[in-house]
Amino acid sequence: MKISKVLFAFAGSMVSGYLATKAMEKVSMKLYKLESKKDQEKEEEVRPGPPFQIAAKKTLKSLGFELNEDQEKKMGQVFHFGLGMGWAGLYPILKYTNSLSTTSNGLITGASLSLIVDEGITPVLGYSAPNKKYPTSTHIRGFLAHLVYGVAVAANYEGISGIIGKISEKQ
């Protein structure tokens, strides 16, 4: 693979990941509103705070940085979008190494983020409560929102790829 293709894949996936994270947030909030009041209350009761904010606080504290509340919120957003942008790099790896469809590779990208990070690493590192404390609807919402993320990564990446291809043809 040419270095220019690798650089494009990196840049395209970063942009795609940012846009997909924005889409995922909107879907997650819509799905949350569809949950029962009982499930919403249970989730808020057990949830120690936004996982990405807790991750930022713990990570930066381990590096010797103490954050105030405003800094925690800002760094939480950096962690949240950084994860979304970084994980999107899985999509071009899948695209260029298998013969699955765009949608399949997008779904794999989103499902793996949900299962590995949200359902695995996040509770293990204490960025959220243990999985069993959350209502089932919380896990379903998270999984569905991450599937949307993955499909959005794929769609954005393919769109960006098409635009870049047309520009390079004209040169």
GIZI-V983550 format. One record per pair of residues at least 24 apart in sequence whose ideal C-beta (glycine too) atoms are under 6 Angstrom apart, sorted by the first residue. I is the first residue (numbers start at 0). J is the second residue. Records with the same first field share a line. If there is no record, write none. Layout:
# GIZI-V983550
I->J ; J
This chain:
# GIZI-V983550
8->91
11->156 ; 159
12->87 ; 88 ; 90 ; 91
13->84
15->87 ; 152 ; 155 ; 156
16->83 ; 84 ; 87
17->84
18->155
19->148 ; 151 ; 152
20->80 ; 83
22->151
23->144 ; 147 ; 148
26->144 ; 147
27->144
30->140
34->136
38->134 ; 136
41->134
42->133 ; 137
45->128 ; 132
49->75
50->121 ; 126 ; 127
51->75 ; 78 ; 79
53->126
54->78 ; 126
86->112
87->152
90->152 ; 153 ; 156
101->153 ; 157
104->153
105->149 ; 150 ; 152 ; 153
106->146 ; 149
108->149 ; 152
109->145 ; 146 ; 148 ; 149
112->145
113->141 ; 142 ; 145
117->141
